[in-house]
Amino acid sequence: MNVDLKLLKNLISKRGDEIEESVAGTGYLVKTVVGVGTFLLDNEGDYDLLTAKQKVVFEKFLKPLLDKPRR
């Protein structure tokens, strides 16, 4: 899977409110989602390096926000 690093960096650094909204009430922590995003940025978007749990976090929270048109 190719992760758009520019979009991911923008999401993590400038769209934190959207991450908070998506995580609210799920039992997940915002810092967990941001941590997975940061890990991907640090590893040039290599999705295959993620653990199974990290992949769940990415698919559940980050991917929908990356696919969503920016407001």
DAHU-V86712 format. One record per residue. N is the residue number from 1. NEAR is the number of other ideal C-beta (glycine too) atoms within 10 Angstrom. Layout:
BEGIN
n=N near=NEAR
n=N near=NEAR
END
This chain:
BEGIN
n=1 near=11
n=2 near=7
n=3 near=19
n=4 near=12
n=5 near=12
n=6 near=8
n=7 near=15
n=8 near=19
n=9 near=14
n=10 near=13
n=11 near=22
n=12 near=19
n=13 near=12
n=14 near=10
n=15 near=17
n=16 near=13
n=17 near=8
n=18 near=16
n=19 near=19
n=20 near=12
n=21 near=12
n=22 near=18
n=23 near=19
n=24 near=9
n=25 near=7
n=26 near=10
n=27 near=5
n=28 near=15
n=29 near=11
n=30 near=15
n=31 near=11
n=32 near=14
n=33 near=24
n=34 near=20
n=35 near=14
n=36 near=21
n=37 near=23
n=38 near=15
n=39 near=15
n=40 near=22
n=41 near=15
n=42 near=10
n=43 near=13
n=44 near=9
n=45 near=14
n=46 near=13
n=47 near=15
n=48 near=7
n=49 near=12
n=50 near=18
n=51 near=10
n=52 near=6
n=53 near=10
n=54 near=17
n=55 near=15
n=56 near=13
n=57 near=21
n=58 near=22
n=59 near=13
n=60 near=14
n=61 near=23
n=62 near=23
n=63 near=15
n=64 near=12
n=65 near=18
n=66 near=16
n=67 near=9
n=68 near=12
n=69 near=4
n=70 near=10
n=71 near=5
END
